[in-house]
Structures are given as C-alpha cells and as structure tokens.
C-alpha cells in the first residue's frame, strides 16, 4: 500500500520504536484506501447504470506506482 507518510513509521518523533503508533498509522492508511476504493467503485456502478449496463465480473484496483500489486 502506498503511503505519503515517512517510509519508516516504526519510530516516533524521538527516534524510539513505537509499535502502537505504527499500527495506528497503518490502520488509518488502510481505512483511507478502503474509502477511496469504495468511492471509485460507486462511480463505476453509476456510469454503468447510466449507460444501461451492469458490472458482472471482478474489477481489481491498485494504486499507480504500487510495486506490490503489479
């Protein structure tokens, strides 16, 4: 998952390992990405319905530049 945050979220501002903060950041990023995907899928369904079509198969969304999902 692509994140705009510091590449090393394991450490807090003081330089100490902070697992709780890391987990909170990862969960917030995941929730934000989930909401973005829901908005995009809703737009796909709206466009299809407006054109008299329906989506029958799987649609995979991945972030541009996200090397894990290539």
C-alpha positions in Angstrom: 0.0 0.0 0.0 1.4 3.4 -0.9 1.6 5.9 1.8 2.5 9.6 1.9 4.0 9.1 5.4 7.6 8.6 6.4 9.0 5.4 5.0 9.9 4.2 8.5 6.7 4.5 10.6 8.2 2.1 13.2 9.8 5.0 15.1 8.3 8.0 16.7 9.5 11.6 16.5 12.0 11.0 19.3 13.5 8.1 17.4 12.2 5.3 19.7 10.4 2.2 18.4 6.7 2.8 18.7 4.6 -0.2 17.6 1.3 1.2 18.8 1.7 4.4 16.8 2.9 2.4 13.8 -0.2 0.1 14.0 -2.5 3.2 14.3 -0.9 4.8 11.2 -1.2 1.6 9.2 -4.8 1.2 10.1 -5.6 4.8 9.3 -4.0 4.4 5.9 -5.9 1.2 5.2 -9.2 2.8 6.1 -8.5 5.8 3.9 -7.6 3.5 1.0 -10.7 1.4 1.5 -12.9 4.5 1.4 -11.2 5.7 -1.8 -11.8 2.3 -3.4 -15.5 2.4 -2.4 -15.9 5.8 -3.9 -14.3 4.7 -7.2 -16.4 1.5 -7.4 -19.6 3.6 -6.7 -18.6 5.8 -9.7 -18.1 2.7 -11.9 -21.6 1.4 -11.0 -23.2 4.8 -11.6 -21.6 5.1 -15.0 -22.6 1.6 -16.0 -26.2 2.2 -14.8 -26.4 5.5 -16.7 -25.4 3.7 -19.8 -27.8 0.8 -19.3 -25.1 -1.7 -18.3 -24.2 -3.6 -15.2 -20.8 -4.9 -13.9 -20.7 -8.6 -14.0 -17.1 -9.5 -13.3 -14.3 -8.8 -11.0 -12.6 -5.3 -11.0 -9.2 -5.1 -9.5 -8.0 -1.6 -8.3 -4.4 -1.0 -7.4 -2.5 2.3 -6.9 -0.4 3.6 -9.6 3.2 3.1 -8.6 2.4 0.4 -6.0 5.0 -2.2 -6.7 3.4 -4.9 -4.6 0.3 -5.1 -6.8 2.0 -5.2 -10.2 
